[in-house]
Amino acid sequence: MRTIELKVYTINEHPNKDKCFDWIRNNWYDLNEHSVQEVVDSLKGLQVVIGGDLDYSISSSPCRGEYVKFKDYDEDLLNELDANELPLTGVCWDGDLIESMQKDQDAYRVLEVLHQDTEYLYSDEGLQDFCEANDYEFTEEGEVY
């Protein structure tokens, strides 16, 4: 029998946070996938309220051919919505989507906010917050333990 000793660190204790951040960036590509699904839920919720045709392709990162298209919807019903009440799903994306559609008759701005959110999440500051919130521990090599 042998005993192997392994040191693990919280993100705040780790001697090289950059190693940890690099490991996450190189191995976890879907950290913001939950937000993508929430945006999709908001899109579908808006379609239920205003009717019309909805077509979309979105991802958490820009430049992948994302689009959101609403056609033949009821503009009066759209304009009656209060973005601050989050009436579609109860999450923040409702407000961004409604404001975007009311101001621009286009949902592209909600994609911009989604992409900014993802960019923040993968930044050093965002990863720091993410690791602290989830109590992740890391090996000396920077891998999640």
Secondary structure, 3 states (H helix, E strand, C coil): CCCCCCCEEECCCCCCHHHHHHHHHHHCCCCCHHHHHHHHHHHHHHHHHHCCEEEEECCCCCCCCCEEEEECCCHHHHHHCCHHHCCCCCCHHHHHHHHHHHHHCCCHHHHHHHHHHHHHHCCHHHHHHHHHHCCCEEECCCCEC
